Amino acid sequence: LYPDVDEAPAFTRTSAMVYFDAPTHYSGDNVTKWKVEWDTSPLFTSADYSYTEVYSPTTWHNITGLTMGSSHYVRVTAYNSGGYGTPAD
């Protein structure tokens, strides 16, 4: 069960605000942190790959340093005592 990600994030020329929350049908331990990843490759394997960990209760992250005119891919993964779950694209 992947996190719910807001599909209408706010963008600027070099940044994107990403909002997320626990999955709708989530059952298990509380989410203690989130892994927010972004890249210019949909495989998340390029030299531009970056990530950060966001600790609960925060459910947003402002990704900065993006390049206007380039495609960027974002995914968010929840973490709890069972480890990381399935990423939401």
Backbone as CSV, one residue per row, in Angstrom:
resi,resn,N_x,N_y,N_z,CA_x,CA_y,CA_z,C_x,C_y,C_z
1,LEU,0.841,-1.179,0.000,0.000,0.000,0.000,0.882,1.237,0.000
2,TYR,0.818,1.978,-1.061,1.672,3.151,-1.202,0.996,4.395,-0.633
3,PRO,1.772,5.425,-0.289,1.208,6.653,0.268,0.333,7.374,-0.749
4,ASP,-0.638,8.145,-0.259,-1.428,9.020,-1.115,-0.601,10.275,-1.363
5,VAL,-0.447,10.659,-2.625,0.317,11.842,-2.977,-0.609,12.827,-3.661
6,ASP,-0.561,14.085,-3.210,-1.376,15.139,-3.809,-0.951,15.317,-5.257
7,GLU,-1.914,15.266,-6.173,-1.596,15.346,-7.596,-1.605,16.768,-8.131
8,ALA,-1.789,17.762,-7.279,-1.793,19.150,-7.723,-0.755,19.954,-6.942
9,PRO,0.533,19.548,-7.037,1.560,20.241,-6.273,1.829,21.637,-6.834
10,ALA,2.404,22.493,-6.010,2.771,23.842,-6.423,4.175,23.831,-7.016
11,PHE,4.323,24.461,-8.179,5.608,24.509,-8.863,6.093,25.941,-9.018
12,THR,7.401,26.128,-9.021,8.019,27.384,-9.423,8.984,27.023,-10.555
13,ARG,9.808,27.962,-10.959,10.775,27.700,-12.037,11.816,26.655,-11.632
14,THR,12.100,26.545,-10.329,13.158,25.636,-9.879,12.761,24.753,-8.703
15,SER,11.461,24.709,-8.366,11.068,23.899,-7.208,9.673,23.316,-7.390
16,ALA,9.381,22.319,-6.568,8.060,21.677,-6.562,7.723,21.293,-5.130
17,MET,6.547,21.690,-4.683,6.079,21.320,-3.352,5.286,20.022,-3.480
18,VAL,5.665,18.999,-2.717,5.016,17.695,-2.770,4.355,17.436,-1.415
19,TYR,3.074,17.080,-1.454,2.310,16.765,-0.244,1.939,15.288,-0.275
20,PHE,1.968,14.630,0.881,1.669,13.193,0.927,1.043,12.847,2.263
21,ASP,0.448,11.667,2.338,-0.205,11.207,3.557,-0.198,9.679,3.553
22,ALA,-0.520,9.094,4.696,-0.564,7.638,4.800,-1.602,7.085,3.829
23,PRO,-1.422,5.846,3.361,-2.387,5.226,2.450,-3.795,5.217,3.037
24,THR,-4.794,5.309,2.180,-6.186,5.309,2.605,-6.534,4.033,3.361
25,HIS,-6.083,2.897,2.867,-6.382,1.601,3.496,-5.154,1.090,4.243
26,TYR,-4.585,1.938,5.075,-3.364,1.608,5.784,-3.686,0.879,7.074
27,SER,-3.052,-0.249,7.277,-3.195,-0.967,8.547,-1.812,-1.417,8.972
28,GLY,-1.423,-1.022,10.140,-0.096,-1.374,10.618,0.432,-0.289,11.534
29,ASP,1.726,-0.327,11.788,2.345,0.661,12.657,2.307,2.039,12.008
30,ASN,2.386,3.048,12.842,2.399,4.417,12.355,3.606,4.672,11.459
31,VAL,3.407,5.512,10.463,4.514,5.939,9.602,5.406,6.855,10.432
32,THR,6.696,6.537,10.483,7.628,7.346,11.266,8.438,8.298,10.396
33,LYS,8.575,7.958,9.108,9.258,8.864,8.185,8.861,8.520,6.757
34,TRP,9.224,9.398,5.843,8.925,9.261,4.424,10.216,9.454,3.646
35,LYS,10.391,8.721,2.579,11.518,8.925,1.680,10.961,9.588,0.422
36,VAL,11.398,10.802,0.152,10.979,11.547,-1.030,12.153,11.523,-2.008
37,GLU,11.912,10.958,-3.203,12.963,10.839,-4.214,12.558,11.604,-5.465
38,TRP,13.541,12.172,-6.168,13.278,12.828,-7.435,14.472,12.640,-8.361
39,ASP,14.168,12.620,-9.660,15.190,12.361,-10.660,14.674,12.798,-12.030
40,THR,15.590,12.947,-12.975,15.202,13.223,-14.360,14.965,11.926,-15.121
41,SER,15.268,10.801,-14.512,15.038,9.487,-15.102,13.865,8.805,-14.403
42,PRO,12.934,8.216,-15.158,11.829,7.500,-14.507,12.295,6.249,-13.766
43,LEU,13.521,5.815,-14.023,14.085,4.652,-13.333,14.825,5.044,-12.060
44,PHE,14.958,6.347,-11.813,15.664,6.868,-10.647,17.102,6.349,-10.591
45,THR,17.776,6.426,-11.741,19.149,5.908,-11.834,20.131,6.912,-12.422
46,SER,19.706,8.146,-12.677,20.616,9.106,-13.320,21.513,9.786,-12.291
47,ALA,22.466,10.559,-12.791,23.348,11.326,-11.917,22.586,12.444,-11.203
48,ASP,21.381,12.767,-11.677,20.557,13.813,-11.064,19.717,13.300,-9.893
49,TYR,19.768,12.002,-9.614,18.959,11.403,-8.548,19.250,12.065,-7.200
50,SER,18.185,12.392,-6.479,18.311,12.945,-5.133,17.177,12.404,-4.273
51,TYR,17.382,12.432,-2.976,16.322,12.046,-2.051,16.539,12.742,-0.725
52,THR,15.487,12.739,0.061,15.567,13.211,1.442,14.597,12.396,2.267
53,GLU,14.840,12.334,3.563,13.909,11.686,4.479,13.176,12.775,5.259
54,VAL,11.865,12.630,5.322,11.010,13.580,6.023,10.379,12.831,7.189
55,TYR,10.555,13.335,8.392,10.074,12.639,9.582,8.669,13.094,9.962
56,SER,7.822,12.123,10.357,6.460,12.420,10.800,6.527,13.343,12.010
57,PRO,5.585,14.262,12.151,4.300,14.326,11.470,4.297,15.152,10.177
58,THR,5.449,15.629,9.728,5.502,16.424,8.506,5.068,15.570,7.314
59,THR,4.200,16.117,6.458,3.700,15.378,5.290,3.840,16.217,4.027
60,TRP,4.965,16.914,3.884,5.249,17.693,2.687,6.755,17.876,2.570
61,HIS,7.196,18.198,1.362,8.602,18.527,1.134,8.696,19.446,-0.080
62,ASN,9.511,20.473,0.020,9.755,21.380,-1.091,11.039,20.943,-1.789
63,ILE,10.911,20.383,-2.978,12.064,19.958,-3.767,12.607,21.181,-4.486
64,THR,13.880,21.477,-4.301,14.494,22.644,-4.928,15.610,22.211,-5.872
65,GLY,16.102,23.156,-6.653,17.208,22.881,-7.563,16.790,22.181,-8.839
66,LEU,15.500,22.241,-9.190,15.022,21.618,-10.422,15.355,22.509,-11.614
67,THR,15.346,21.934,-12.803,15.653,22.667,-14.025,14.388,22.831,-14.852
68,MET,13.995,24.090,-15.067,12.792,24.341,-15.861,13.004,23.823,-17.275
69,GLY,11.985,23.171,-17.823,12.058,22.610,-19.167,12.466,21.151,-19.184
70,SER,12.909,20.624,-18.058,13.275,19.211,-17.938,12.158,18.458,-17.229
71,SER,11.955,17.210,-17.598,10.996,16.367,-16.877,11.652,15.868,-15.600
72,HIS,10.875,15.885,-14.534,11.342,15.370,-13.253,10.325,14.364,-12.739
73,TYR,10.808,13.290,-12.178,9.967,12.236,-11.634,10.114,12.247,-10.122
74,VAL,8.992,12.040,-9.433,8.984,12.078,-7.972,8.273,10.835,-7.469
75,ARG,8.799,10.267,-6.398,8.091,9.178,-5.731,8.302,9.320,-4.229
76,VAL,7.314,8.825,-3.479,7.332,8.916,-2.019,7.084,7.518,-1.460
77,THR,7.867,7.157,-0.445,7.732,5.849,0.189,7.603,6.038,1.698
78,ALA,6.622,5.370,2.298,6.416,5.435,3.751,7.316,4.423,4.450
79,TYR,7.702,4.752,5.684,8.547,3.874,6.490,7.903,3.714,7.870
80,ASN,7.902,2.475,8.360,7.493,2.210,9.742,8.370,1.076,10.278
81,SER,7.990,0.474,11.389,8.831,-0.569,11.999,9.030,-1.776,11.095
82,GLY,8.182,-1.939,10.077,8.322,-3.039,9.135,9.235,-2.718,7.957
83,GLY,9.737,-1.493,7.914,10.621,-1.068,6.826,9.890,-0.177,5.844
84,TYR,10.505,0.012,4.675,9.892,0.831,3.630,8.841,0.044,2.896
85,GLY,7.773,0.732,2.496,6.695,0.111,1.750,6.899,0.294,0.251
86,THR,5.821,0.291,-0.500,5.831,0.476,-1.935,5.784,1.968,-2.256
87,PRO,6.626,2.446,-3.163,6.609,3.884,-3.467,5.365,4.293,-4.255
88,ALA,4.938,5.528,-4.010,3.871,6.159,-4.799,4.564,7.053,-5.810
89,ASP,4.211,6.916,-7.084,4.834,7.744,-8.112,4.094,9.072,-8.234
